[in-house]
Amino acid sequence: MIALRMTDRDRRVLVVGGASILLIVGVARGLPALSAYAAERRAEAARSTELLRHREWLSGNARGLERELVRVRGQLAAYDSALVEGETPSTASARLAQLVSDAVSETDARLASIRMSSDSAAKNGELAHVVAYASVSGDLTSLATVLQLLEEGPHLLSVSELSISSTQAAVPRTQAEQLQAELVVEGLYRRATRLGTSR
């Protein structure tokens, strides 16, 4: 058996070589883990930056959205104020009948009869139709004024049908011809006409 003697120099070379091998193996294994960690940190930083941008956008737009909401609510309130007031079909019908009667009373015309109809299937808060079938007599000027008062008044009303006939066989030239008008006046009502009223 041959015994090998290692000198101090050989031992140093062996130790340095072993340490170098261990260092190379450690770096080879550690670099991918370090790269993955760095990539994960970069991704987290990008997500944090994106979230911060979203928060800034929401903060900046929240005030604009709030102003827009206030504007829309104001428009809805103004629109609701032009509807025929009434919490039920019967009250809406009574209110429309009153509006037609008021328009006629401001002229020389006369309201002969009025019949009402309304949409009773509407749920709370929904818009529904209310209709008046009115028979009005008067001269041409007074009837035209009635139509104008109904359609140009503060309420959203529409004369959807109109038929006119003469009530006189012969009319002297000095006298205005008396006419009979059959009107169909339509409007909209909501169970609560003011925004924010409990349904």
Backbone torsions as a table, in degrees:
resi	resn	phi	psi	omega
1	MET	NA	135.2	-177.8
2	ILE	-102.4	124.9	179.9
3	ALA	-96.4	130.4	179.7
4	LEU	-100.6	129.7	176.7
5	ARG	-99.7	129.7	179.0
6	MET	-100.6	130.8	178.0
7	THR	-83.2	168.8	176.8
8	ASP	-58.9	-36.4	179.9
9	ARG	-65.1	-40.7	180.0
10	ASP	-64.4	-39.7	-179.9
11	ARG	-63.3	-43.0	179.6
12	ARG	-61.5	-42.9	179.3
13	VAL	-62.6	-42.2	180.0
14	LEU	-64.3	-43.7	-179.9
15	VAL	-64.7	-46.3	-179.9
16	VAL	-63.7	-40.9	179.2
17	GLY	-64.2	-44.3	178.1
18	GLY	-62.3	-43.1	179.0
19	ALA	-62.7	-39.1	179.6
20	SER	-64.7	-41.3	179.0
21	ILE	-63.3	-46.1	178.4
22	LEU	-60.6	-40.8	179.4
23	LEU	-63.5	-42.2	-179.7
24	ILE	-64.4	-43.0	179.2
25	VAL	-65.0	-42.5	179.6
26	GLY	-63.2	-42.5	179.2
27	VAL	-66.6	-40.3	-179.6
28	ALA	-61.8	-36.0	178.8
29	ARG	-82.9	-32.0	-174.8
30	GLY	-81.3	-30.1	-177.5
31	LEU	-60.9	-46.8	178.0
32	PRO	-60.8	-41.5	178.5
33	ALA	-63.6	-40.6	178.6
34	LEU	-65.9	-39.7	178.0
35	SER	-64.6	-42.7	179.1
36	ALA	-63.6	-41.0	178.8
37	TYR	-62.8	-44.5	180.0
38	ALA	-63.6	-40.6	178.6
39	ALA	-64.3	-40.3	178.7
40	GLU	-64.3	-40.6	178.1
41	ARG	-64.6	-39.4	178.2
42	ARG	-64.9	-40.3	178.9
43	ALA	-64.7	-41.4	177.4
44	GLU	-63.2	-39.6	178.4
45	ALA	-64.5	-39.9	178.4
46	ALA	-65.4	-41.6	178.1
47	ARG	-63.7	-41.3	178.8
48	SER	-63.2	-40.6	178.4
49	THR	-64.2	-41.6	179.6
50	GLU	-64.7	-42.8	177.9
51	LEU	-62.9	-40.1	178.8
52	LEU	-63.5	-40.2	177.6
53	ARG	-63.9	-40.8	179.2
54	HIS	-63.8	-41.7	179.3
55	ARG	-64.5	-41.3	178.1
56	GLU	-63.8	-40.9	179.2
57	TRP	-64.2	-44.5	179.2
58	LEU	-63.6	-41.7	179.5
59	SER	-63.0	-42.1	-179.6
60	GLY	-70.8	-34.9	-177.3
61	ASN	-88.4	-17.0	-179.9
62	ALA	-60.8	-40.9	179.1
63	ARG	-65.8	-40.4	177.6
64	GLY	-65.6	-41.6	178.5
65	LEU	-64.5	-37.6	178.6
66	GLU	-65.6	-41.1	177.2
67	ARG	-64.1	-40.1	178.8
68	GLU	-65.0	-38.8	179.0
69	LEU	-64.5	-41.1	177.8
70	VAL	-62.7	-40.9	-179.8
71	ARG	-65.1	-44.4	179.9
72	VAL	-64.5	-41.1	178.2
73	ARG	-61.9	-39.2	177.5
74	GLY	-63.4	-41.5	178.4
75	GLN	-65.0	-40.7	178.8
76	LEU	-65.1	-39.4	178.6
77	ALA	-64.2	-41.0	178.2
78	ALA	-65.8	-39.1	178.4
79	TYR	-64.8	-44.8	-179.5
80	ASP	-63.0	-31.7	-179.6
81	SER	-68.4	-17.9	179.0
82	ALA	-92.2	-3.3	178.0
83	LEU	-78.8	162.4	174.6
84	VAL	-71.1	124.7	-177.4
85	GLU	-69.3	141.2	177.0
86	GLY	162.3	132.0	178.7
87	GLU	-91.6	-14.5	178.9
88	THR	-136.2	164.0	177.0
89	PRO	-57.2	-36.9	-178.2
90	SER	-69.6	-40.7	179.2
91	THR	-70.3	-35.7	176.6
92	ALA	-65.8	-39.8	177.7
93	SER	-63.3	-43.6	179.7
94	ALA	-63.3	-38.6	-179.7
95	ARG	-68.4	-41.6	178.4
96	LEU	-65.3	-39.8	176.7
97	ALA	-59.7	-38.9	178.3
98	GLN	-66.5	-39.8	179.1
99	LEU	-63.5	-42.0	177.9
100	VAL	-65.3	-44.4	179.8
101	SER	-62.5	-40.2	178.7
102	ASP	-63.6	-41.1	179.6
103	ALA	-63.7	-42.1	180.0
104	VAL	-67.3	-39.5	-176.3
105	SER	-67.9	-18.2	178.2
106	GLU	-82.6	-0.4	179.4
107	THR	-124.8	-176.3	176.0
108	ASP	-86.8	4.6	-179.9
109	ALA	-76.3	170.5	-179.4
110	ARG	-133.6	134.6	178.7
111	LEU	-87.0	111.9	-177.4
112	ALA	-81.7	-44.1	180.0
113	SER	-159.5	160.0	177.2
114	ILE	-149.5	137.4	178.4
115	ARG	-129.4	139.4	-172.6
116	MET	-113.3	152.6	174.5
117	SER	-148.7	140.7	-180.0
118	SER	-146.2	157.5	179.4
119	ASP	-81.9	107.9	-177.7
120	SER	-92.0	-2.9	-178.1
121	ALA	-88.2	-4.7	-178.0
122	ALA	-67.5	140.4	177.6
123	LYS	-86.5	167.1	179.2
124	ASN	-56.7	130.3	178.6
125	GLY	89.5	-14.3	-179.8
126	GLU	-85.6	153.4	174.4
127	LEU	-80.1	143.2	179.2
128	ALA	-144.5	158.4	-178.9
129	HIS	-86.5	144.5	169.2
130	VAL	-132.6	135.3	-171.5
131	VAL	-130.0	139.2	175.1
132	ALA	-117.8	131.1	174.6
133	TYR	-107.9	104.8	-172.1
134	ALA	-116.0	144.1	173.8
135	SER	-113.3	117.7	-173.5
136	VAL	-126.6	136.4	177.5
137	SER	-117.6	147.9	179.6
138	GLY	164.2	179.0	177.0
139	ASP	-80.5	175.8	-174.3
140	LEU	-61.1	-40.9	-178.5
141	THR	-64.4	-45.3	-178.1
142	SER	-67.5	-38.0	178.4
143	LEU	-66.6	-40.3	177.9
144	ALA	-63.3	-37.3	178.6
145	THR	-67.0	-38.8	176.8
146	VAL	-59.6	-46.4	179.2
147	LEU	-60.9	-42.1	-179.4
148	GLN	-65.0	-43.0	179.9
149	LEU	-63.2	-37.2	-179.2
150	LEU	-70.6	-44.8	-173.1
151	GLU	-86.3	-20.0	-178.2
152	GLU	-110.6	9.6	179.2
153	GLY	-77.6	-176.5	-177.3
154	PRO	-71.6	-15.5	-179.8
155	HIS	-97.0	151.6	178.9
156	LEU	-81.9	86.7	-180.0
157	LEU	-118.0	150.9	179.4
158	SER	-138.2	131.1	173.4
159	VAL	-87.0	97.7	-173.2
160	SER	-82.2	-24.3	178.6
161	GLU	-140.3	144.2	179.7
162	LEU	-150.4	127.2	172.7
163	SER	-132.6	136.3	-175.9
164	ILE	-126.0	135.7	176.2
165	SER	-137.2	155.6	179.7
166	SER	-86.1	141.2	179.1
167	THR	-99.2	-0.7	-177.0
168	GLN	-123.2	137.2	178.0
169	ALA	-70.6	-43.4	179.6
170	ALA	-140.4	140.1	-176.7
171	VAL	-126.6	126.9	175.1
172	PRO	-61.4	150.8	-177.9
173	ARG	-62.9	-25.0	-177.9
174	THR	-84.7	-3.5	-175.7
175	GLN	-119.6	138.8	178.5
176	ALA	-73.5	136.7	-179.3
177	GLU	-68.9	133.8	177.7
178	GLN	-88.1	130.6	-175.9
179	LEU	-120.6	156.4	175.1
180	GLN	-116.5	121.9	-178.7
181	ALA	-113.9	132.9	173.8
182	GLU	-106.2	116.0	-174.6
183	LEU	-111.5	144.4	167.1
184	VAL	-118.6	110.7	-176.8
185	VAL	-107.4	124.0	-178.6
186	GLU	-113.5	144.3	176.0
187	GLY	-144.4	175.2	177.2
188	LEU	-119.1	144.9	174.8
189	TYR	-136.2	159.3	175.7
190	ARG	-130.3	149.1	-178.4
191	ARG	-57.9	-33.6	173.8
192	ALA	-126.9	118.6	-172.0
193	THR	-87.6	-11.6	178.7
194	ARG	-110.0	135.9	-179.3
195	LEU	-62.4	132.7	177.7
196	GLY	98.0	-10.4	178.0
197	THR	-71.2	141.9	-177.7
198	SER	-64.1	137.9	-178.4
199	ARG	-85.4	NA	NA
